[in-house]
Amino acid sequence: DVGCNAGGICFEYEVRNAASVFGAESSPFYYKQALWARQMRNSKINFIMVDIDARYEFEKPFDIISCMSFIYHVDNPISVLRKLHRSLKDKGFMIIESCLNDGNEFDGKGLTFKHVTNALFVPSLITLRNMLEHVGFKIEVEEKYSAGRVMMKVTKV
């Protein structure tokens, strides 16, 4: 899970008997919460603190990548999507979730979108589709839910 926050999705994968689970988080605050939750649950999840925007590359490819409420927090979403594409096994898939920009929801400071703080770039639905396809993903499932949010299942082309 990229941008795993306190590890909620990671713990859900573990409960569902995933062979191994890996969580990557860039915030020291949320990373510490994930480590605390791992200890409280006697979990074997591997959490790392890493800036996904940086030159970091994952050591081996993944079957499933979760990218939930994360892509709009990075400096370079295309670069991050390329990295995630490289990190996915050929027959794997990624679940990506994002809020969507309908054109004029920013507060003028550029860092708050609706209720989301530190939103560096919030894509429109068309932009998100284009970015995913540009880096080599194929959109298999797309579901808009709630007001202004989308979840997609994507695979490698």
N, C-alpha and C positions, 0 to 999 in steps of 0.2 A: 504494500500500500504506500504510494508516494504522497507525501504530505499527510502522514498518518495521524497527526494530532496526538491525542492521548491513547491511540491504538484501538479504538472501538471496532473498526472493521477487521483489523488483524485478529482480535479476540473472537470475532464471529467466524472467521475462517478456521481458526483453531478448534472451536467448538464443533464445527462441521467436519472435523477430521482431515484437514489439509495435511499433506505429508510434511511440509515446512512452511513457515510464514515469516515474512521479512517486512519490517516497517521502516520507512525513511522519513525523517522529520528535520526541518531546518530551525525550528524555534527551540531554544534551550528550555523554555518553560514547559512546552508540550512534550518534549523529549523526556524530561524528568518525570512528568505525569505518567507517560507510557512505561517508564522503568518501574515506577512505584506500583502501577496497576499490574505489571508483569509479576512483580514480587508477591503481591497480595493474592494473585491467582495461581501462583506456582506454575507459571507459564514458561514455555521454551521458545517463545517468539524472539527473533533476533531484531532488535531495534538499533538503528544507527542515527546519529545526528549528522546531517550532510546538507550542503547547499546544492540542490539539484541544478541550479543555474551554472554552477562552477564546472570545472573540467572533470568532475567525478564521473566515472563509468562503473556500472555494476559489473561484478566479476563474472557472473554467468547469467544466461537468459532465463526468463520466467515463463511459466505456463499462463498465468493470469496476472495482470497488473490492474490495480485500482487507482484511479486518479480522481478523487472525489473532492469537489469544492477547492481545487488546488490551482488549476491552470491560470486563473486570473490573479494569482499572487506572485507570479514569477516575472522577472525582468524581460526574458526573451522566450515567449511561449513556443515559437517555432523551433528553436534550439532544443528546448526541453522535450517537445513532441518527437523530434528526431532521435533524441537519446532514448526515449521510451520505446520507440519503434525498434531501435537496435537491440534493446534489452528484452524484447519479446521473442519467444520461440516461434518458429514458422507456423506451427499449428495452434499457437496460443491466441488469447484475446485480451483486450483491455476494456475495462468499463470506465468511462469518463463522464463526469457530471459537472455541470457549470451553471451559474446564473447567466442570463442573457441580457445584452444591452439592446434596448429598443430605440436607441438614438439620443435620448436626452435625460438620462437618469443620474448623471454625475452631479455632485454638489458644487462643482466649480473648482474645488481643490484638486480634483483628479485622483483622490485616494479613498473616497467613500462612494460606494455604489449601492443605492437603496439602503439596506441595513448593514452591508458588508464593508468593513474597514480594511485598509491596506490592499485595496483592489487596484492593481497597477494597470491592468488591461482586461476589460470585460468584453468578450466578443458578442457580436450578433449571432443568430443561429446560422446564417449564411457564412459568416466569417469562420466560425468554428468548423463547420463542414469543410470549407475550403482549406483551412489549415491542416486538418486531419488527412484529407486526400492529398494535399501537397507533399506531405512527408511520407506517404505510402500506405496509409491506412484505408481500409474499405469499411464503410458504415454498414453494419449488418442489421442493427436495430436502433431505432431512435424513438424516444418517448418524451414528449413535453409533459411536465407535471407541475402542479402549483403555478403560480403566476411568475412567468419569466425564468423558468428553470428547465434544463434538459438533461437526460441521461442517455448515453449511447453505448452500444457494444460495438467495438471495432476490431478488425483483424488485419493482418498483413496482406498486402496485395501480392 
